[in-house]
Amino acid sequence: MAYRTQLATRYLARFNPIRQNVWCLCLCSSNSPFQPSFSTIHFLSNDEPLEKPPKIQSLSDESHVLSELSDLLPIRRTTSFQKQSAQSSPNKQLEIKAVDGFLTPEDKLRGIFLQKLRGKAATEQALSNASVELSIDTVAKVVNRGNLGGEAMVMFFDWATKQPTIQKDVDSYHIILKALGRRKFFSYMVGILDDMKREGVILVSDTLAIVMDSYARARKVSKAIQMFVQLEEFGSKCDTEALNVLLRCLCRRSHVGAANLFLNKMKGKVPFNSMSYNLIISGWSRFGRIDEIETALRAMMENGFDPDCLTFSYLVEGLGRAGQIDDAVEIFKNMKERGCVPDAGVYNAMISNFVSLGNLDEGVKYYDCMLKNNCEPNMDTYTGLIAAFLKARKVADAIEMFDEMLARGFIPTSGTITAFIEPLCTYGPPHAALMIYKKAKKVGCRLSMTAYKLLLMRLSKFGKCGMLLNVWDEMQKCGYSSDKEVYEYVINGLCNVGQLENAILVMEESLRKGFCPSKLIYSKLNNKLLSSNKVDIAYKLFLKIKNARRSENARSYCWLTKKITNARDLVTILEDDIRGGYPIFIVAEGIEQEALTTLVVNKLRGALKIAALKAPRFGERKSQYLDDIANLTEGTVIRDEVGLTLDRANKEVVGHAAKVVLTNGSTTIVGDGSTQDAVTKGVAQIVNLIEI
């Protein structure tokens, strides 16, 4: 009776705070594997201050997410593999399925390690039962993405190489070495090298480059040098090729001084070649250190190596960075006297020097001289000149150079095209950017989503509706889906030319897909409708926008009396909310570890905005609490005794709330005021029970 009195007092409060558009999902059952620790549900009135939510600690890895989530939703310590062995036949597969197909094969495999299975055998059994078509690309995605530890990476790689579709060759070893080096798991990386030696896989120059570059990138220069010294222990040799690999890695990561000292130290122990000295000269040229360049050049000539075109290109580049352009020109003119004909690299260095000074005319002269001397330009030549022309706003020259580049058979990458289009979309009409776009499409270039957005933005600003719709259509044909930003560009462009009916259609499509345009775009369309005396259409649009904004970022609620064993059971209920990107709040009596892993992995990937909570109280009180929450949020409690099961439920059982605040000790659900009648009826029922 005391409970009913307290609940009646809470129901008498007004649930009409300012709606902040929040959605959520709740789940529960009678036979729970969870411990009795749970949060208490509070209903907040207008007069009751909302407790400020605690600051959420940033999540560094998946294990931290599980440990934090376990505070609200405790997990039984028995592993899924143990449960499978005890309750099912050995042939029954462990299923890790995605909500609405969100989990990719690599995420399914990576999610196995979130279950914290005990023992290598259990982990490998779960990986085998994941029913994933394994390929070398999938292996690369598993180890290169996410936050797997070094031990987990090596365990997964060992399992993958046992599968018939993955060969244990040098290419597969390169994948795991790159992943371990990127995450700075150097001890495991050395272990992989030992495994390569045991398996008889020979270390090639690419293998050495991966390992030494990992050390150099982590600023562990001594470790990189030590790896070179110990190459014989891994079945390789300390020869000239290995030395050049080390020097290249050190100079690329700006450790030129260390590379120079080690080169001098190895004199007489390892034979050098011209490339050894060129690598040192290239490192010093990046910093414009002319004295060090001259020292290395003298040592090179003393050892009987004449400078080649690569040497002169680095020398010219270094002089340009040091501001000694006249000396660079003099050396360039004297190259033929030394018996060295300038190649594309030397010409590119001269062009780059004059471009950096803003002297494009001199740069073009060297380009013409290059063609006159029958020296074939390369991709770097054209990209440097085109970028310089665009920066100087010489659009005609840039387009002419772009045409010449395409005529010589050079196909630019998506990133290069985006770099060309971006400056063209910052000034002047969009015609030049469209020319680059059409020419690139004609030769088979695939544009990036960023390039399409830049074009749509510029066309929208200038009201080029026909071109805008064509580009939008081609963007969708290329497999890119429209987002909120794209819809705003299209609506704005249609408004600028007075095509209000089409703008309304595009806005309605945007709302159907869950994208609510910004207030600026809506106000612009609304003002044009009102100025055209289309008040009825403006009012109908206003209602749609109001409803969309009220639902935006809302949280869905689904009241269930069944334990969640598989995340697939949530697909029917949450499909629209997942596609709309709405946050979801689950109240469940129990969530099996497999289903919980799927939800956590999707949360980490950003596919779901989700939180989970154990159903409060026990027995009859638990049922009463869920009924009260359902009345507040306009949701439905799913109970087996009434014939409503989780797999048969639909989105109609989903409720909504204005805000949900979760802490370690309590959970506060704030209604949006739309269920006032249901709340009033609930209050009346409780009052009658109290009087009886």
N, C-alpha and C positions, 0 to 999 in steps of 0.2 A: 504493500500500500504506500509505503514511503517512496518507493521508486516511482509509482504512478503519480504521486503528488508532485514530486520533483519534475517529472516529465511534463506534467500539465503546466507548471509554472514556466517552464522553458518554451512551451508551445504558445503561451499567451503573448510572448514577445513578438514584435513586428519584424518580419524578415524582409526588409526592403532597403538594403544598402545599395550604394551605387554599383551597378553591375560592371564587373571587370572582365567578363568573358573568359570563363575557365571551363573546361570539360574534363570528365573523369570516369573510371570503370571500377566496380566493386564485386568481389567474389567470395563465397563461403560455403561450409558444409558441416555435417554432424560428427563424422569420424575423422579427427584431425591428427596428423603426426606431429603437430607443433606443440611446443611448450606453452604454458598458460600466460606467458608474458606478452602483453599487447598494449596498444595505445587506446585511450578512451576517446569516444566521439563526443564532441561538444557542439551545440547549436548556438550561434551567435546572433544576438539582437542588435538593433541600431544603437542602443545605449551602452552596450558592452564593448569595451575597446578590444580591438583585434590584436592579439599577441604578435609581436614582431617575430618573424621566422628567423631562426638562427642562421648564421653565415655558413654556407655549405663549403666544406673543405674540397679543394680541387682534387680530382681523381687522377692518380698517376698510372694506375693499371687496373686490369679487370679483377684481380684478386682483392684489391681494396674496395671495389664496388660491391663484391659479394659479401665481404665482411661488414660493410656499412649497411647493406640491405638486410643482413641476417639479424641486425638489431631490431628491425621492425617485423621481419618474417623469418623466424629461425628455421634452419634447415637440418634435417636429421643427418647424423654423421655417417650413416651407412651410405656407401657409394652406389651409384647407379649400376656399376658392374656387379657388385655384390648382390644387390637387389635382383638383378637380372638372373644371376646364377641360382638364387634361392627360390624365386617365384615363377620362373618361366623355364622353358626348355632351352638347351644350349643353342638351338638353331634360331631362336627368336632374335631378331635384330634390334639393336638399340637405335631408336629413331630420334634424331634431332632435326625437327622440321621448323621452317620459318613461318612467321605470321605473314600471311598473304604473299609468300614468296620473297620476303625481304632478304633472307639469308642466302648469300652466294655460296658456292661450294667451298671456297677458302674460309669463309666465316663459319661454316658448319664444322670444318676440321679444326679451326682455331678455337671454336667454342668447346671442344672436347677438353681442352686443358683448363677451362674455367671450372670444370666439375671437381677438380682436385682429386682425381682418382689415385688410389694408392697402388703404387707399383707400376713398373713398365709394362707388364703383361696386361693389366687392366686397361691401361691407356691405349696400347696397340690393338686390343680387342675392340674397344670403343671406336677407334679410328677405322678399323676394318668394317664395322657395322654401320658406319655413317652413310654407306651407299653413295659414294661420290666418284664420278668418273675422273680419275687422277691423270693429270698431264704435267709436263714440266712447267708450264705457265702457272698452273694452280699451285704447285710447290713453291714457285717464286713468290706468288702473292701471299701465301700463308706466312712465309718467313720474313718477307720484307715489310709487311704491314702489321699494324697492331702492336701490342706490347708483350709479346712472348719473351720469356727469359732465355738465356743461353742454353740451359739444360733442356727446356722444352723444344727449342729449335733443333738441337742435335737429335733428340729422341724422335721428333717428327721426321727429320731427314733420314734417319736410320730405317724407320718404318717405310718411308716412301720408296727408298731404293730397293726394298725387298719386294715391291710390287712389280708385276710383269711389264707394266707400261712405262716404268722409269728405269733408265739404264744408269749404272754406277760408273759414269765416265767423267772426264775432266770438265765437261760443260756443266753437269749437275753439281759437281764440287764447287765450281765457281759461284753458283747461286748461293749456297750456304756460306761460303767464305765472305762474299759481299755483305750478306745480311749480318753475320756476326761482327765483321769489321765496322759496319755502320753503327751498330749498337755498342761497340767497344768491348765486346766479349772476347778479349784477346786470348785468354787461356783456352777457351773452347775452339778458337780458330787454330791454335797450335795443335790441339787434339785432332782436328780435321786433317791437318797436314800429316800427322803421324798415321792417321787412317789411310790417307792416300798412298803413303809409302808401303803400308802393309798390303794394300790391295794391288800394288804394282802400277798405280796410276802415276805417270811421269809429270813432274811440274814443268809447265811451259812458261814462256815469258809473261803471258797474261795472268797466270796464277801468281807469279812473283809481283806483278804490278798491283794486283788486288790487295795482297797482304801488306806490301810495303807502303802503298798509298793509304791504307787504313791506319797504320802507325803514324805516317807523316801528317795525316789530317787531324789526328788526335794529339799532335805535337809531341809525340814520343819518338824523337829522332834517334835516340840511342837504341831503342828497340828495333827500329828499321835497319840500322847499321848492323846490329847484332844478328838479325835475321839473315842478312847477306853473308856474314861470317860463318854462320851455322848451316848454310845451304847444303853442305855435303851430308849432314845428318838426315836430311829429308830426301836424299837421293838426287840432288842437283849439283851443279858445279859453280864455283865462284869465278866465272869467266867474264869476258868483255860485255857480252849481252846482258848478263845479270847486273853488272856494274852500271851500265847505261840505264837499266830499268830503275835502279835505286836513285841515280842522279836525276832522272826525269821526275820521279815522284817528289823528291826533296825540292827541286826547283819549282815545280808546279805549286807546291804549298808554301812557297816563299822562304824555304830554308836554304837559301843559296850559299850563305856563308858556311854552313855545315857541309854542304855538298862539295864546295871548293876545298875545304880542309881535308875531307875524306879522300878526294881525288889525289891530292898531293901525298897523302899518307900511303895510298895504295900504289904509288909510283914504283915500278920495279917488281911488284908482286903480282899485278894483274895487267896484261897488255891493254893499252888504250887505242882508240881510233879517233878519227876526226869528229865523230858524233859525240864522244865523251866531252871534248872541249866545246863543241857547239852548244851542248846542253848548259854548261856553265855560263857561256856568253849570253845565251837566251835568258837565263835567270837574272843576270846583272842588267841586261838591256831593259827589262821591265821596270827597273828602278832608275834608269838613266845614270848608272854608275860607270862613267867612262874610264876612270883609272883602272878599275877591276877588269873591265872588258879588255883594255889594252894589255894588262898583265896576262890574262888568259890567252889572248891572241899571240903574244910573244912565246909563251910556253908551248902553244900549239905548233908554231913554226919551228921552234927549237927541237921538237920531237919529230920533225920531218913531215908534218902535215900542212899542206897548203890550204889557205882559206877557199871555201867553195861558195856557191850562191847562198846557201843557208847561212853561212857565217856572215856574209855581207848584208843579208837582210836583217839579221839581228843587230849588226853594227849600225846600220842606217837607222833602225828603229830606236836604238839606244841614244844615238846622237840627236834624233828628233825629240825624244823625251827630255833630254838635257838642254834643249833649246838651241843646239848648235846645227841649225839647218844648213848653213853655208858649208860646213865641214861634211855634212851628209851628201850634199849635192856634189862636192868635189870628189868624194870617194865613189859616188855613183858614176861619175864621168871617167874615172880612172880604172874602172873594173875591167874594161876590155884590154887595157894595157897589161893587166895582170893575167890575161888569158882566161877571164871568166865572163861569160855573156850573161847579162841580167835576165832572170826568169820572172815568173809572175809574183813570187814572194818578194823579190827586191822592189819591183814596181809598186806592189801594194804597200810596202813600207814607205816609199816616197810619197805616194798619194795620201796615205794616212797622216804623214807629217804635215803636209800642206792643208789638209782638211782640218786638222786640229788647230791650225793657225787661222782658219776662216778664209784661206786663199783657194777658193774652188777653181779659179781659172788655171792656176798652176797645176792643180791636181788633174784637171781635164787634159792639160798638155801632156802630162806623163802617161795618161791613158791613151791619148792619140799616138804618142811615141811608141807605146807598147804594141798597138795594132800595126803601126808602120814597120816595126822590126819583126813582125810575124811571131810575136809572143802571145800565146793564147791566154786571155783573161780567165779567171776562175770565179767561183761564187762569191768569195770574199771581196773581190774587186767590185762587183756590181752592188752588193749590199752596202758596202761602205760609201760608194758614190751616191746611190739613191737616198740613203739615209741623210747624207750631207745636203743634197738638193732639197729634200723635204724640210730639213731644219732651217735652211735659208729661204724657204717658201718659194723655191724655183720649181713649181709644180710641172711645168711643161718639160723642163729638162729631166726631171725625175721620171715622168711617164715615158719619155723617149728612151732613157736608159733602161727602163723596165722592159720596153718592147725589144730592145736589142738583147737583153738578157734571155728573154723567152725565145728569140730567134736563134740564139746559139745553143738552145737545148737545155738550159739550166732551169729546173723546176724548183721554185721556192717552197719551203715548208710552211705549215700553218702559222707557226710563230713568226716567220719572216713577213708573211702577208699581213698579219695583225700589226706588226711593227710599222709597216708602210701605211696602213689604213688609219691608224690611231692619230698621227699628226694631221692627216688630211681632214679628219673629222673635228678638228679644233679651230679651224679657220676657213672662211669662204664657203661657197655652195658645195653640195655633196657630189657634184658631177665627177670630179677627179677620183674620189674614193670609189665611186661606182665603176669608173673605167678600170681601176686596178682590180676591183672585184670581178668584173665580167671577164677580163683577160685571164685572171687566175683560174676562174671556173672553166674557161674554154680549154685550158691545157691540162685540166684534171686535178687541180689543187683542191684540197678539202679545207674549208675555212673553219676557224674555231668559233665557239659560241660568243666569245668576246668580240670578234670581228663583226658578227651579225648584229650584236647589240649596238655597236658603234654606228653601223650603217642605219639601223632603225632609228636611233636617237637623232642622227643628223637629218634624215629624211622627214622625220616627224616635225622637227623644228622648222623646216622650210616648207612644210605642207605638200610634199611630193607624194600624194596618196597612192597613185598607181604604182610607182616604183616601190613604195613602202610595202604594199600588199604583195607585190611580186617577190620581194626579198624575204618577207615573212613566210610566204608559201614555200620558197626554196629552202629556207631554214628548216621547216618542218619535214620536208622531203629528205633532208640530210640526216634525219633522226633526232634532231634537237627538239625538246618539248618546250613550250612557252611557259614562262614564269611570270610573276607579278610585274617585273620590270618591262618585259616584252609587251605585255598587255597595255601597260600605261603608255608606252611609246606609240602603239597603234591607235589607241583611243585619242591621244593628244593630236596625232596627225590628222585623224578624221575630223576632229573638232576644228582644227585650223582651217579646213577647207569647207566647213559647213555641212559635212555629211553626218548629221546628227543621228539619223535612223541607223546607219551602219555602226556608228560609235556605240549606240545603245545595245545593239546586238553583240558587239565584241565585249562590252562590259558585262552583259548577262552571261556570256560564255565564261568570262573570267570568274564570275561569282559561282557558277556551277562547278568549276574546277577547284574552288576553294581559295581563290585569290581575290582579296578585296582591295581595289585600287586606293591610292592615297586620297586624302581629303582635297588636295590641290587639284587632282585630275577630276574628281567628282564635282567639285565646285565649279570648275571650268565648264563641264558639260551641262550642269544644272543651270548655270547662268545663261548659257546659250539657248537652252530649251525655254527658259522663262522669257528671254528677250524675243523669242519667236512665237510667243503666246501659246506654247504647248504645255499648259499648266498640268493637265491630266497626266500626260506622259512623265512630266517631271515629278509629280507626286507619287506615281507608281514606282518610278525608279528610286525615289527617296525611301519608300517602304522596303524595297529589296536591299538597298544599301544598309538601312537600319538593322534589318534582320541579319544580314551578313556580318556586320560589325559586332552585333550582340553575340553571334556564334563564334566569332573569330577568337582563336586561342582558348576556346571553351574546353572543359574537361568532361568526358563522358563517364557515366556511371552505369554499371550493370550489376544487379544484386543477385548473387548466385548462392545456391545451397549445395554446391557440389565441388569437390576437390578438383583442381585443374591438374591433369596429368599430361596433357599434350597441348602445346600452343596452337595447334591447328584448330582446336575447338573454339578459339576466339575469333577466327577469321570472319565468320558470318556476322558477328555482332560488331566487330570493330573495323570492318573493311572501309566504310566511308570515313571514319574518324582518322584511321591511319593514312589514307590517301589525302585527307585534308590537312594533315600535319597537326591535329589537335592533341594536346596533352591528355593522358589517360591515367585515371586513378583506380586501382584494383583493390577491393576489399574481399579477401578470400579466406575460407577456412583452412585451406592448404594448397600449396603449389608445389608439385613435384619438381625435383631438381632439374630434370631435362627441360621442362617447360620454363622454369625460372632462368636457366642458362640461355635459352632462346631469347627471352625478354631482355636479359641483361646485355647480351651481345648486340641486339638491335638498338638498345639504348646507347651503347658505346659508339655504334656506327652513326648515330644521329637519325636512324630510321624511325625511332619511336621516342616520344616524350612520355615517360611512364613512371609511376610510383606504385608500390604495393603495400598493403596493410593487412594484418591479421584481424579477422572478425572479432568484435568485442563481446565480452561476457560468455555465458554458457547456457545451454538448455533453452528454456522458454524466454529468458531475458534476452538472449542473443537474437531470437526470432523477433521479439518486440523491438529491439534496437534497429534491426534491419528494416522492419516495416516503417518505423518512424523516419529513418533516413530516406526510404523510398518515397514517402509522402512529401518530404521536404524537397527532394530533387526531381520528382516526377519520373522516378524509375520504377522498375518491377523486380521483386525478389523471385529468383528462380529456385523452385523447390521441386524435388522429385515427387513428393506426395500429391502435388497438384498437376502432375503430368508435364511439367515444364523442365526440360533438361538443357544442359549447356550446349550440346551439339545441335539441338533443335531451335534454340532461341535465335531471334533476329534483332535487328537494330532498334526495334520498337521498345525493347526493354531498357534501353540506354537513357539515363537521366542526365541532368546538367546542374551546375552550380556556378555561383559568381566567383568563388575563391575557395581554395583548400590549402590549409597551412599545416604541415606535418612537423612535429618535433619528436624528440626521443620519448617524451612523456605524454603527449596528447596529440590529437588530431582535431582540427577545427574546420567545419564545413559551413560556408556562408551561402545561404540561399540567394536567389536573384529576385525574389518577390513574385514570380510568376505562378507559384503554387500556393498562394495565400488561401484560396478556398479549401484546398485539401488539408492544409494545416489547421484551418478553423474547424473543419469536420473532425479531425483527429483530436483536437483539444476538447470538443464537445463530447466525444466518446469517452475520453479519459475522465472528464468531470462527472459524467454519469456513473462511471465505475467507482469513483471516489464517494459519491453520494450513496450508492448502494452499500 
